[in-house]
């Protein structure tokens, strides 16, 4: 079955460094991947969408890559800030474009 | 506020009771999704509507769960005879599903605690 995997261990980094989060998918080829941010007790908030024919997408301090050979997307936050601390979710639409399938999310902690 | 609205935000209920949650999507969105999320996990798909038609239900959705979206507007999710395992955050999302621009807009969720 279609599967999205993210590192379930929290990522701890120092303020100012670049955070890199990984999303791997198996058993299908998504037309695109999406990244969401989720704060405790809140619903996910959409950040970026990248299509399979796009290698890279940027938005302010955020950068997403999509490698269809490795079946992987990387999510980067440059010049990280404590306010970036949250859980980041990777998601894709399943075959047939019916529903978003989410990974478990990776918690990012940025220390001052 | 033109975002997705969910009510109530929190619900505590005794095991065996019925509960109903409401979701008001963004008005021009024709797709509406329900997800369930437990601690440390990503959102798990429950069901979705295209306008008023319920097009898919997850195997997670037992017979005790029912969802409706009358007239393709707001939606309700009812859980009958609640069990402790139903305790979770229930998230509603809507999208316009125009081409491939299918970002989902989520509500704040309803936190259900079954005691």
Interface residues (C-beta under 8 A of the other chain):
Chain A: X6 X8 X31 X32 X34 X41 X42 X43 X44 X45 X46 X49 X51 X89 X91 X93 X97 X98 X99 X100 X101 X102 X103 X104 X105
Chain B: X4 X33 X35 X40 X41 X42 X43 X44 X45 X48 X55 X56 X89 X91 X93 X97 X100 X101 X102 X103 X104 X105 X106 X107 X108 X109 X111
